[in-house]
Amino acid sequence: MLMLTPASPADIPFIMKTERLPGYEEWLGRWEATAHETAMTRSDHAYFIAQGGDGTAIGFAMLQDLDEPHGNVLFRRIAVTQPGQGHGAWLFRAATDWAFRETAVHRLYLHVYPHNERAIRLYRAQGFVKEGTEREGRLLADGRRVDVMTLSLLRREWEARMP
């Protein structure tokens, strides 16, 4: 059984190691420890660790702008140590449910590259809807420019999915 727990500064090495797994830099970006430490102290951020049945950390998620006055919360990051095991889908659902149950969020949104088809399938399966695309909105480390899609889930849409 998987469990969602709030992250603490002691989890930063795990978060950084996960961010740095091969292939993740393009999808996630990478922060230094001080950036994570600062974000964790802010009341407008929430970090979570997904743990396996044995208590081992298997992924993390980060939400941002929890105090945004219009109720727009950014699902900033999600990553798992072993893709393809279903852990990412579970973590994404758990963090989304937390946001709607524990905060006043009206619209939970995220950014994703159109070529990240696996992530887009996951987000759409959870009810997220494409809002638009920022054409060539990101500059990658290798100098390429890529489009960035925005997807979101509204509170009423989340509520309609609940049993």
Phi, psi and omega in degrees: 000136180269154182222141176257126179229151175296141178279158177229170177305332178294341180272353184301317177302320177296315180300313181295320179296320180293317177302331186263010176296149182307132177089348184277337185303316181295322184279322190255321196085172181221133175251153172279166183303319182297325178294317177294317179302314180296313181298321181295334180277347184275137181288346181267007177241150172223129177246142178227149173244133171267131180241141174286178181301335180267005179088000179285134177293131181236357179179172177215159176220152180222130174248150185221154177071037180298339180255016179300128190297340180263003178080024178261113182248134180268125170277095192286315185206148171211137178205145176235157183282333181228085179301152177090002181261356184090356182292323180295317178297316179297313181298317180299314178298315183296316180291322177297313179300318178303313183303314183283331179279324190255353181228176179267022182306135173259320183225117176260123184230165180209165176243141181210146176282137181303334179276000176269068187298324180299313180295318181299319177300316179299311183297317180293324178297335179267008175095001179290141185243139178291128177261326182172184182225131171272110183291127180048042185282350179229142175255117180278164182301330181275005177093353178284147171258138180228153175288158177227122177269147172247129175237153179212165175226127178269155181306314182297328177290320178295315180299322180294336180275345183282141179291000000 
